[in-house]
Amino acid sequence: MPYSKFRPKAPTPNTSANPVPAYPDIDAVWSAFQGYFITITNLVMYRPAWEAYLYQALKEFAEDNVLYVEFRGTLPPLYELDGRQLTDEETVAVYWETAQRFQQENADRYFGTRFIYAPPRGVDNTTMLGYVSLMQRLKEVFPGFVAGFDMVGQEDKGQPLISFVDTLLQLSEADIKVFYHAGETNWMGMATDDNLIDALLLNASRIGHGYAIVKHPEAKALAKERGVPIEVCPISNQVLKLVEDLRNHPAAGLVAEGFPMVVSSDDPGAWGAKGLSHDFYEAFMALGGAKADLRFLKSRPNPQVGYSSLDEDGKYNLMSKWIEKWDEFVEKGPTLLAGNKLHPTKNTTTQPDLEASTNHSNLSTTKPVTTTKPTTTTSITLA
């Protein structure tokens, strides 16, 4: 079938439609969302195509000044031209080799990539046991690349964490980090928001979305005490109909009280976004409040580095690179803005005094940071 005939039939989200009548409820938008992944995955499972797909994704993040990416992913059945299907370990090797190649070719602007194995959650216990066994093997074979484990899919319709608790405890016993999706729901008192409690009891390093955590004060207090952040995905939460006006997002209150969180872009390609800037913009405008300024932008990447799965040396090195780019942004930003076509008459010799913004006293690292070079963004997680 020619692509011109295939494309209109592809079950992908209609990003040009009025979303209210096009997707009247969460189930409708999730159906389109999952249909998008089914279509795209089948188009790019040829191994060289998958490599190009991943490389392009990393390229778009690097062009957005993202220094480091931890991404969740499944292990689709990639194949070679002769029809041979790759094993799961070979598929992870494709991820790793592509990430290594990109990093080597972009060493001046990109720090690294790690992979979170995230199979679908709507399975039985036998299948989940297979996922966990595979996770243990992957961690042994790719210890510096595979960061940990999660499960993906519509949480309201998938199996709750408690259904797999005996199996998932094997990951804790093997000292494998977990980054569970939990509380991606508007409901209260359901298995979906109870996942927040189980994620913490299963020692999650981060919690994907955590949208319902404000409804569970004990879980919220425990997460704050342990320094377990939620991964906030503003655009995703809006597109998937958890919140209409992002100013009403529960994370706005969490920002105000200093609750641990990171900003993520979830699945930016599904709705025409790129990199992380779109979600950072929404977080800045809607979650930070009317008085948000450079301090808000600067305060986001610091914890994102600290909440990454890197070891302490890796966090220190990444933070040092970020500080370099922040200094460059503060130094050159006013000049770039003054030269922007939107402000052709602005005097480029008169710049606002941003010297105070280069003080890094609130950017804690595991070692003292001394840098004379002038930097950009942050570690991210695609939740």
Secondary structure as GFF3:
##gff-version 3
##sequence-region A 1 383
A	DSSP	alpha_helix	3	9	.	.	.	ID=ss1
A	DSSP	alpha_helix	19	22	.	.	.	ID=ss2
A	DSSP	alpha_helix	26	43	.	.	.	ID=ss3
A	DSSP	alpha_helix	47	63	.	.	.	ID=ss4
A	DSSP	beta_strand	68	73	.	.	.	ID=ss5
A	DSSP	alpha_helix	88	105	.	.	.	ID=ss6
A	DSSP	beta_strand	112	117	.	.	.	ID=ss7
A	DSSP	alpha_helix	125	141	.	.	.	ID=ss8
A	DSSP	beta_strand	146	149	.	.	.	ID=ss9
A	DSSP	three_ten_helix	161	164	.	.	.	ID=ss10
A	DSSP	alpha_helix	165	173	.	.	.	ID=ss11
A	DSSP	beta_strand	181	182	.	.	.	ID=ss12
A	DSSP	alpha_helix	191	201	.	.	.	ID=ss13
A	DSSP	beta_strand	207	209	.	.	.	ID=ss14
A	DSSP	three_ten_helix	213	215	.	.	.	ID=ss15
A	DSSP	alpha_helix	217	226	.	.	.	ID=ss16
A	DSSP	beta_strand	230	232	.	.	.	ID=ss17
A	DSSP	alpha_helix	234	239	.	.	.	ID=ss18
A	DSSP	three_ten_helix	246	248	.	.	.	ID=ss19
A	DSSP	alpha_helix	250	256	.	.	.	ID=ss20
A	DSSP	beta_strand	261	263	.	.	.	ID=ss21
A	DSSP	three_ten_helix	268	271	.	.	.	ID=ss22
A	DSSP	alpha_helix	277	282	.	.	.	ID=ss23
A	DSSP	pi_helix	283	287	.	.	.	ID=ss24
A	DSSP	alpha_helix	294	299	.	.	.	ID=ss25
A	DSSP	alpha_helix	301	306	.	.	.	ID=ss26
A	DSSP	alpha_helix	312	338	.	.	.	ID=ss27
A	DSSP	three_ten_helix	355	358	.	.	.	ID=ss28
A	DSSP	beta_strand	379	382	.	.	.	ID=ss29
###
